[in-house]
């Protein structure tokens, strides 16, 4: 049986579970590993016709002591990829990020991307603008590139119970609050400090504004949250891994998602918001404007403004002022336009026959 080895294979990741549904139904065995040394071992044992599918690259740098050790790991991976390709193994790489988030080894991460671009037989992109966005760091050979969009989570998560019911379940959010939220992993690159400061400025004009933070939170992000916590805003918090039911509840309690990432190429959180009918505020990056500029449920803030916090506050205020059923319906319609079944079939069509 032909095999797809996934790296890193995080079995609770809904995107990965959605992506390979059709491949499994066509007889492919899908499994994988999530440690660097396991990746090398997998590349050594895969056979002709098998696929190594690499997604996020952060595990390659996990627990390295310095840049020299990371360079050594990248060189070993380059050799292993070349060896696998010479045996007829297919190497797929999905470009989720320009380079790994929160990396302290920028030059090495760029080199790793160059290795993957060179050794891959197929490069998958989610955002159509990806080749142009990454070109300042590395090139994606056009003959290898194929687009498979990130599906919504429609059919993965239960439908939204509605804002009022969600707030009742949480128990601490008044029905009349205007709630701006981040739901999912909370890490420094997601701009949570800027969002808290923006909420504080907005609350000076509208005391009904409150914040919601829910999801696993890194120590660095927690320190940023505590430092930026505004004194005039109620912040509803649930730090820790969320169950699927909790994801739906906390996300549905929001009037607006705000995703002021400092470096963003793709965002599963946007698709979560769309699935549950929650509008979003995102950076006005050219590739996001090209992809979502015509979407009624997406609001943009000016990333070139003199004050990022002020620009974010203004966009959040616009988003809250434009609440209503039309925007929620637009988000839900977007989610319904490309589902997990569509994505799974699109991916399966790229597999060797």
SVG drawing of the C-alpha trace seen along z (x, -y; Angstrom):
<svg xmlns="http://www.w3.org/2000/svg" viewBox="-29 -58 57 60">
<polyline fill="none" stroke="black" stroke-width="0.4" points="0.0,0.0 1.4,-3.4 2.1,-5.6 2.0,-9.3 4.3,-10.2 3.3,-13.5 5.7,-15.8 4.9,-17.0 2.0,-14.6 0.0,-16.3 -3.0,-14.0 -5.3,-16.6 -4.7,-19.2 -8.1,-19.5 -6.4,-20.8 -4.3,-17.7 -7.3,-15.4 -9.4,-17.2 -6.6,-17.2 -6.1,-13.5 -9.7,-12.2 -9.9,-11.5 -6.4,-10.2 -7.3,-7.6 -10.5,-6.7 -8.4,-6.0 -6.2,-3.5 -3.3,-5.6 -1.9,-4.8 -1.4,-8.1 0.7,-8.4 3.8,-10.3 6.1,-11.7 6.8,-15.0 10.5,-15.0 13.5,-15.9 15.3,-12.6 12.1,-10.8 11.9,-12.8 15.4,-11.6 14.4,-8.0 11.3,-8.2 13.2,-9.6 15.5,-6.6 12.8,-3.9 10.2,-5.4 10.0,-3.5 9.5,-4.5 6.1,-5.9 5.7,-6.9 5.3,-10.5 7.0,-12.6 4.7,-15.5 6.4,-18.3 4.2,-21.0 5.5,-23.2 9.3,-23.4 9.5,-24.4 10.4,-20.9 13.6,-21.0 14.9,-23.7 13.4,-22.3 15.9,-22.3 18.9,-23.3 21.6,-25.1 22.7,-27.5 22.7,-28.5 25.5,-26.1 23.6,-23.1 20.6,-24.2 22.7,-24.6 24.0,-21.1 20.5,-19.7 19.5,-21.4 22.5,-20.0 21.6,-16.5 18.0,-17.0 19.2,-18.2 21.2,-15.0 18.3,-12.8 15.8,-14.5 18.2,-14.1 18.6,-10.4 14.9,-9.8 14.2,-11.6 16.9,-9.4 15.0,-6.3 11.7,-7.6 10.2,-9.0 7.9,-12.1 8.5,-15.1 5.6,-17.5 6.0,-20.7 3.1,-22.9 4.1,-26.6 2.1,-27.6 4.4,-30.5 7.0,-32.6 9.4,-31.3 8.7,-29.7 6.9,-32.0 8.9,-33.3 12.2,-31.9 15.5,-33.3 17.4,-31.9 16.1,-33.9 18.9,-33.2 18.9,-29.5 15.1,-29.3 15.4,-30.9 18.1,-28.4 15.8,-25.6 13.0,-26.9 15.5,-27.0 16.4,-23.4 12.7,-22.4 12.0,-24.4 14.9,-22.7 14.3,-19.1 10.5,-19.0 8.7,-17.4 5.5,-19.3 5.0,-22.6 1.5,-23.3 0.4,-26.9 -2.8,-28.0 -2.8,-31.7 -2.5,-32.4 -0.1,-35.2 2.4,-33.0 5.2,-32.9 5.3,-36.7 5.2,-37.1 8.1,-34.7 10.2,-35.8 12.1,-38.4 13.6,-35.4 13.5,-32.4 12.0,-31.3 9.3,-28.7 9.9,-27.0 6.7,-27.7 6.6,-24.2 6.3,-22.6 3.7,-24.9 0.0,-23.9 -2.6,-25.6 -4.9,-23.8 -6.8,-26.3 -7.4,-26.0 -10.9,-24.8 -13.3,-26.1 -14.1,-24.0 -17.7,-23.4 -18.6,-19.9 -15.6,-19.6 -17.0,-21.8 -20.6,-21.9 -22.5,-24.9 -22.5,-28.0 -25.1,-28.0 -25.5,-31.8 -23.8,-34.6 -26.3,-34.8 -26.3,-31.1 -22.5,-31.0 -22.1,-33.8 -24.6,-32.1 -22.5,-28.9 -19.4,-30.9 -21.3,-32.7 -19.2,-35.9 -20.0,-37.9 -22.9,-40.3 -25.2,-40.0 -24.7,-43.7 -20.9,-43.7 -19.1,-44.2 -16.5,-41.4 -13.3,-41.3 -11.5,-38.0 -8.6,-35.7 -9.5,-32.0 -6.8,-29.4 -3.1,-29.2 -2.0,-32.6 1.6,-33.3 3.6,-36.6 3.5,-36.9 -0.3,-37.1 -0.1,-40.7 -2.1,-40.1 -0.3,-43.0 -1.2,-45.5 -4.8,-44.2 -5.1,-44.8 -3.8,-48.3 -6.1,-49.0 -9.1,-47.7 -8.0,-50.1 -8.1,-53.0 -11.4,-52.0 -12.9,-51.6 -12.2,-55.2 -14.8,-56.0 -17.1,-53.0 -17.1,-51.4 -19.2,-48.4 -16.1,-47.0 -14.5,-43.9 -11.9,-41.4 -11.8,-37.6 -8.7,-35.4 -9.1,-31.7 -6.6,-29.0 -3.2,-27.6 -0.9,-30.4 2.9,-30.4 4.8,-31.9 6.1,-34.7 2.6,-35.6 1.3,-35.4 4.0,-37.9 3.0,-40.2 -0.7,-39.9 0.0,-40.9 2.2,-43.8 -0.3,-45.2 -3.5,-44.5 -5.6,-47.7 -7.2,-48.9 -10.4,-50.0 -11.3,-46.8 -12.8,-43.5 -10.9,-40.6 -12.6,-37.2 -9.8,-34.6 -9.5,-30.8 -5.8,-29.9 -5.2,-26.3 -5.9,-23.7 -9.6,-24.0 -11.9,-21.1 -13.8,-21.3 -16.9,-22.3 -15.0,-25.0 -13.6,-26.3 -17.1,-26.7 -18.4,-28.3 -15.7,-30.8 -15.5,-31.8 -19.2,-32.1 -19.3,-34.5 -17.3,-37.1 -18.7,-39.9 -15.4,-40.1 -12.2,-38.2 -9.1,-40.4 -5.9,-38.8 -3.2,-41.5 -0.4,-39.1 3.0,-40.6 3.8,-38.1 0.9,-36.4 0.7,-34.4 -2.3,-32.1 -4.6,-31.9 -6.7,-29.0 -8.3,-31.3 -9.9,-33.3 -11.5,-30.1 -12.7,-29.2 -14.3,-32.7 -16.0,-32.3 -17.3,-28.8 -19.0,-30.3 -20.2,-33.4 -17.9,-35.8 -16.4,-38.8 -12.6,-39.4 -10.1,-42.2 -6.7,-41.3 -3.6,-43.3 -4.0,-45.1 -1.1,-43.2 -1.2,-43.2 -1.6,-39.4 -4.5,-39.4 -6.2,-42.3 -5.8,-40.4 -7.3,-37.3 -10.1,-38.7 -10.5,-42.3 -13.9,-41.7 -15.2,-39.9 -17.9,-41.7 -17.0,-39.9 -13.3,-40.9 -12.0,-44.3 -8.5,-45.5 -6.2,-47.8 -3.4,-49.9 -0.1,-48.2 1.9,-51.2 0.1,-53.6 2.3,-55.7 0.6,-54.0 -0.2,-50.3 -2.3,-50.3 -4.4,-53.3 -4.9,-51.8 -6.0,-48.5 -8.4,-50.3 -10.0,-52.1 -10.5,-48.9 -11.9,-47.1 -14.3,-50.1 -15.4,-49.9 -15.9,-46.1 -18.1,-46.5 -20.1,-49.3 -20.9,-47.1 -22.1,-44.2 -25.2,-42.5 -26.7,-39.5 -25.5,-40.4 -21.8,-40.1 -22.4,-36.9 -24.2,-35.4 -21.4,-36.5 -18.9,-34.7 -21.0,-31.5 -21.4,-31.6 -17.7,-32.0 -17.2,-28.9 -19.7,-26.9 -18.0,-27.8 -15.0,-25.6 -15.4,-22.7 -13.1,-20.0 -14.4,-17.6 -13.4,-20.1 -9.9,-20.5 -9.4,-16.7 -10.4,-16.0 -8.1,-18.8 -5.2,-17.4 -5.9,-13.8 -5.9,-14.8 -2.2,-15.8 -1.2,-12.3 0.6,-9.9 -1.9,-7.6"/>
</svg>
